[in-house]
Amino acid sequence: MSKTVAILGNGVVGMAIGRGFSELGHEVVFGTRSPAGEKSRQALAAVPGSRAASGAEAVAAVAAGGFVVVALPWSGLREGIEQAGAGRLSGKILIDAVNPLDFSTGTPTLAVGFDDSAGETLQRLAPAAKVVKAFNIITASHMYKPDFGDGVPDMFIAGNDAGAKSAVSGLLGQFGWRRPIDMGDIGASRLLEPLAMVWISYGFRNDHWTHGFSLLGRKD
Ligand SMILES: NC(=O)c1ccc[n+]([C@@H]2O[C@H](COP(=O)([O-])OP(=O)(O)OC[C@H]3O[C@@H](n4cnc5c(N)ncnc54)[C@H](OP(=O)(O)O)[C@@H]3O)[C@@H](O)[C@H]2O)c1
């Protein structure tokens, strides 16, 4: 059944996930600071049938229990969620792809860790939304229908709401992933965001950006 999905952020991640939703028959609305800007123009061209609006309008178009993808940079997370409106996000499933990266030294490092995470920050910014960490450990080009020659990648998820995690698991299946590995409540973002740093560090050391993780000997 076609549903409206909002995507906050029209960069490579927003476009990749948007393309997946579009191919599955959903209507995609990008929430952006500049609906008529060049990045929106590129996103609309990349995702058939999509449209661009303000964050508030995009989120308002999603039905209760529907998906809102958060594909914002860490530096713009607070602003993006405030523009969308915490009240409008209430009861919606926030798919959180954000990695809290600090680029100030030229090499990305984690801006928070050990005792906090982007996932928990997002849950605090939108307390009545159901935040599910997902997609943060894979490159944008493999978020939909991941295809590696030497194995099947795994996706780890985390979130406080079991129903929301179940919905995201179903979505990941439609996106071509095998059943994701549930790491617990949103606090487990403290593990999943550093895992993305392993991915990023490997990328820089090898100048190679198409790799993913797989857990061997998993229970199912
Ligand atoms: N790139 C990857 O392969 C990858 C993989 C996994 C996770 N991630 C994470 O996913 C998130 C999105 O990554 P991305 O590579 O798609 O980012 P990006 O290309 O930089 O795009 C992010 C979008 O966010 C919007 N935005 C809203 N507020 C902003 C602000 N204050 N400053 C800057 N941009 C703002 C911008 O659109 P408007 O200007 O139109 O508002 C921009 O197009 C990040 O947290 C990243 O760490 C990335």
The ligand as a MOL file (V3000), in Angstrom:
LIG
                    3D

  0  0  0     0  0            999 V3000
M  V30 BEGIN CTAB
M  V30 COUNTS 48 52 0 0 0
M  V30 BEGIN ATOM
M  V30 1 N 27.1380 9.4640 3.2070 0
M  V30 2 C 26.9810 8.2040 3.6240 0
M  V30 3 O 27.2710 7.2450 2.8820 0
M  V30 4 C 26.4220 7.9550 5.0160 0
M  V30 5 C 26.2780 6.6260 5.4420 0
M  V30 6 C 25.7060 6.3830 6.6870 0
M  V30 7 C 25.2840 7.4520 7.4820 0
M  V30 8 N 25.4580 8.7330 7.0500 0 CHG=1
M  V30 9 C 24.9580 9.8340 7.8970 0
M  V30 10 O 23.7100 10.2540 7.3160 0
M  V30 11 C 23.5300 11.6620 7.4890 0
M  V30 12 C 23.3230 12.3300 6.1360 0
M  V30 13 O 24.4960 12.1160 5.3660 0
M  V30 14 P 24.6470 12.7210 3.8930 0
M  V30 15 O 25.9760 12.2430 3.4180 0
M  V30 16 O 23.4380 12.4530 3.0910 0 CHG=-1
M  V30 17 O 24.7200 14.2820 4.2320 0
M  V30 18 P 24.7170 15.5210 3.2350 0
M  V30 19 O 24.9960 15.0460 1.8590 0
M  V30 20 O 25.5920 16.5100 3.8590 0
M  V30 21 O 23.1960 15.9920 3.2200 0
M  V30 22 C 22.5180 16.3900 4.3740 0
M  V30 23 C 21.3600 17.3270 4.0350 0
M  V30 24 O 20.8900 17.8360 5.2760 0
M  V30 25 C 20.3120 19.1220 5.0370 0
M  V30 26 N 20.5790 20.0140 6.1940 0
M  V30 27 C 19.6390 20.4020 7.0680 0
M  V30 28 N 20.1650 21.1810 8.0110 0
M  V30 29 C 21.4730 21.3210 7.7330 0
M  V30 30 C 22.5300 22.0420 8.3430 0
M  V30 31 N 22.3540 22.7920 9.4400 0
M  V30 32 N 23.7560 21.9650 7.7940 0
M  V30 33 C 23.9460 21.2370 6.6660 0
M  V30 34 N 22.9610 20.5170 6.0250 0
M  V30 35 C 21.7250 20.5770 6.5750 0
M  V30 36 C 20.8890 19.6550 3.7460 0
M  V30 37 O 19.7930 19.9040 2.8810 0
M  V30 38 P 19.1690 21.3800 2.7620 0
M  V30 39 O 20.3320 22.3380 2.7020 0
M  V30 40 O 18.3680 21.3340 1.5060 0
M  V30 41 O 18.3200 21.5780 3.9720 0
M  V30 42 C 21.7450 18.5270 3.1970 0
M  V30 43 O 21.4910 18.2550 1.8400 0
M  V30 44 C 24.7680 12.1670 8.2500 0
M  V30 45 O 24.4860 12.2320 9.6260 0
M  V30 46 C 25.8130 11.0790 7.9510 0
M  V30 47 O 26.7950 10.9890 8.9860 0
M  V30 48 C 26.0290 9.0050 5.8380 0
M  V30 END ATOM
M  V30 BEGIN BOND
M  V30 1 1 1 2
M  V30 2 2 2 3
M  V30 3 1 2 4
M  V30 4 1 4 5
M  V30 5 2 4 48
M  V30 6 2 5 6
M  V30 7 1 6 7
M  V30 8 2 7 8
M  V30 9 1 8 9
M  V30 10 1 8 48
M  V30 11 1 9 10
M  V30 12 1 9 46
M  V30 13 1 10 11
M  V30 14 1 11 12
M  V30 15 1 11 44
M  V30 16 1 12 13
M  V30 17 1 13 14
M  V30 18 2 14 15
M  V30 19 1 14 16
M  V30 20 1 14 17
M  V30 21 1 17 18
M  V30 22 2 18 19
M  V30 23 1 18 20
M  V30 24 1 18 21
M  V30 25 1 21 22
M  V30 26 1 22 23
M  V30 27 1 23 24
M  V30 28 1 23 42
M  V30 29 1 24 25
M  V30 30 1 25 26
M  V30 31 1 25 36
M  V30 32 1 26 27
M  V30 33 1 26 35
M  V30 34 2 27 28
M  V30 35 1 28 29
M  V30 36 1 29 30
M  V30 37 2 29 35
M  V30 38 1 30 31
M  V30 39 2 30 32
M  V30 40 1 32 33
M  V30 41 2 33 34
M  V30 42 1 34 35
M  V30 43 1 36 37
M  V30 44 1 36 42
M  V30 45 1 37 38
M  V30 46 2 38 39
M  V30 47 1 38 40
M  V30 48 1 38 41
M  V30 49 1 42 43
M  V30 50 1 44 45
M  V30 51 1 44 46
M  V30 52 1 46 47
M  V30 END BOND
M  V30 END CTAB
M  END
